[in-house]
């Protein structure tokens, strides 16, 4: 039944409210026959995301059935969590706010509004790290080892286009495309591939040997000449991909050149040497490593951050392969894994293995405070696990 003004005034009197302190307009609410709680979801957006939607851009929810859903804009990823409210939230179409009622004196005394739905929770978004580990894992199922590979013709593994990756990886498009660059993926016949490590080393070796035989400076390697000389050995796009991966491209007098990246080349050669040994005597390794890199390059242990770890406690000191990309993506699991490998870590040693877990708010120091406990060992601060590692 519609309420009359007299009934409204009587209700105000019972509630001991002074009508003079209230706006004259009164909303009388009734539930429509369609009003249900399961029909609508509320999503709380920060102003930046709101502006993106208003500008006509899309927000996409990503995740497979067994994954926790994330929401992605073009360049950011957000965790979605349900937040419960103690007050029920009512959806009233065409509802006017007090400000709008003040501005519109014709809004009448009694407004009859129908509630179209209600909710007692909403989705809250929190900026999170994109979940990119799976990207490498998918591409590593079937690494590319050259045009003549028999394996490539008979492979039963899936190959992935950009569209496939966008539907499978919980990250925004920009974050995925950036990560593909970071892991040196390349597009072959429309599919994203990672080169098989041995094939990549073979290609790099062709390029460095050519640089050596032509006596080119490492800072000025001509693209055209490389493609001419090496095109008969390997596909030209593979030669160019290696130059892009291991060099910086620039143009001089209309010709394309590459400045070779010393640190990255030294690092790749170290990986090649270390992957065949469980542990390597450190001083022997350093000697072999320096002899293995191209003429004019200098090897330094800090080129191996996040790739290899020196064991200073063994006699003689040793070095072994430990790749950050092989460690778990979840913070707690990452620390469990690291403390399983080594009981006590210095901050210098552990930093390359947790750096990628940092966010705007979580620094290396904050992560160590939360997941490790510190103590002094021979005057050096070390970190060990807060929990028992089985």
Residue pairs with C-beta under 8 A, 6 or more apart in sequence:
2 28
2 110
2 112
3 26
3 28
3 110
4 110
5 109
5 110
8 26
8 28
8 110
9 19
12 18
12 19
12 22
23 98
23 101
23 102
24 109
25 96
25 101
25 107
25 108
25 109
25 110
25 111
26 109
26 110
26 111
27 92
27 95
27 111
27 113
28 110
28 111
28 112
28 113
29 90
29 92
29 113
29 114
29 115
30 112
30 113
30 114
30 115
31 114
31 115
32 114
32 115
32 116
34 116
34 117
35 114
35 115
35 116
35 117
35 118
36 117
37 117
37 118
37 119
37 120
39 117
40 91
40 117
40 119
41 119
41 122
41 123
42 89
42 119
42 121
42 122
42 123
43 71
43 122
43 123
43 125
44 83
44 122
44 123
44 124
44 125
45 53
45 125
46 125
49 59
49 73
49 125
52 59
52 73
52 74
53 59
57 73
57 74
59 71
59 72
59 73
60 71
60 72
61 69
61 70
61 71
61 72
61 80
62 69
62 70
62 71
62 72
62 166
62 167
62 169
62 170
62 171
63 69
63 70
63 170
64 168
67 131
67 170
68 79
68 80
69 80
70 77
70 78
70 79
70 80
70 128
70 131
70 170
70 171
71 77
71 78
71 80
71 125
72 78
72 170
72 171
72 172
72 173
73 172
74 172
74 173
74 174
75 172
75 173
75 174
75 175
76 127
76 172
76 175
77 127
77 128
77 129
77 130
77 131
77 170
77 171
77 172
77 175
78 125
78 126
78 127
78 128
79 125
79 126
79 127
79 128
80 123
80 124
80 125
81 123
81 124
81 126
82 121
82 122
82 123
82 124
83 121
83 122
83 123
83 124
84 120
84 121
85 120
85 121
85 122
87 120
88 118
88 119
88 120
89 118
89 119
89 120
89 122
90 115
90 117
90 118
91 115
91 116
91 117
91 118
91 119
92 113
92 114
92 115
92 116
93 114
93 116
94 113
95 113
96 104
96 107
96 111
100 107
101 107
127 359
127 360
128 359
129 357
129 359
130 169
130 170
130 171
130 172
130 175
130 176
130 179
131 169
131 170
131 171
131 329
132 169
132 171
132 175
132 176
132 179
133 325
133 329
134 168
134 169
134 170
135 165
135 169
135 171
135 176
135 179
135 180
135 183
136 183
136 194
136 325
138 158
138 160
138 165
138 168
138 169
139 160
139 183
139 185
139 192
139 193
139 194
140 194
141 157
141 158
142 152
142 155
142 157
142 158
142 159
142 193
143 193
143 194
143 195
143 196
143 197
143 199
144 152
144 186
144 188
144 193
144 194
144 195
144 196
144 199
145 151
145 152
145 195
145 196
145 198
145 199
146 152
146 196
146 199
146 202
146 234
146 238
147 234
147 235
158 164
159 191
159 192
159 193
160 168
160 191
160 192
161 190
161 191
161 192
162 176
162 177
162 192
165 176
165 180
165 192
166 173
166 176
169 176
171 179
180 192
183 194
184 194
184 195
184 200
184 241
184 245
185 192
185 193
185 194
186 192
186 193
186 195
186 237
186 238
186 241
187 193
188 237
195 203
195 238
195 241
197 271
197 272
197 275
200 242
200 245
200 268
201 268
201 269
201 272
203 234
203 238
203 239
203 241
203 242
204 242
204 246
204 265
204 268
206 230
206 233
206 234
206 239
207 221
207 226
207 230
207 239
207 242
207 243
207 246
208 265
208 294
210 226
210 229
210 230
211 218
211 221
211 260
211 294
212 294
212 295
214 225
216 222
218 259
218 260
218 262
218 294
218 296
218 297
219 259
219 260
220 252
220 257
220 259
221 243
221 247
221 257
221 258
221 259
221 260
222 255
222 256
222 257
223 240
223 243
223 249
223 255
223 256
223 257
223 258
224 255
224 256
226 239
226 240
226 243
227 236
227 239
227 240
230 236
230 239
231 239
243 249
243 258
244 258
245 264
246 260
246 261
246 264
246 265
246 268
247 258
247 259
247 260
247 261
248 258
248 259
248 261
249 256
249 257
249 258
250 256
250 257
250 258
250 259
251 257
260 294
262 297
262 298
263 303
265 293
265 294
265 297
266 289
266 293
266 297
266 298
266 299
266 300
266 303
267 303
267 304
267 307
269 289
269 292
269 293
270 289
270 299
270 303
270 304
270 307
270 308
271 307
271 308
271 321
272 292
273 280
273 285
273 288
273 289
273 292
274 280
274 285
274 308
274 319
274 320
274 321
275 321
277 320
278 320
279 311
279 314
279 318
279 319
279 320
280 318
280 319
280 320
281 316
281 317
281 318
282 310
282 316
282 317
282 318
282 319
283 316
283 317
285 319
286 299
286 301
289 299
290 298
290 299
293 299
301 310
304 319
305 352
306 323
306 324
306 352
306 353
306 355
307 321
307 322
307 323
307 324
308 319
308 320
308 321
308 322
309 319
309 320
309 322
309 341
309 342
309 349
310 317
310 318
310 319
311 317
311 318
311 319
311 320
322 341
322 353
324 352
324 353
324 356
327 334
327 337
327 338
327 353
328 334
328 336
328 337
331 357
331 367
331 371
332 371
334 353
334 354
334 357
335 354
335 371
335 372
335 385
336 385
336 387
336 389
338 345
338 350
338 353
338 354
339 345
339 372
339 384
339 385
339 389
340 389
342 349
343 384
343 385
344 375
344 377
344 382
344 383
344 384
345 372
345 382
345 383
345 384
346 380
346 381
346 382
346 383
347 364
347 368
347 381
347 383
350 368
350 383
351 364
354 364
354 367
354 368
355 364
357 367
358 364
358 367
368 374
368 383
371 385
371 386
372 383
372 384
372 385
372 386
373 383
373 384
373 385
373 386
374 381
374 382
374 383
375 381
375 382
375 384
376 382
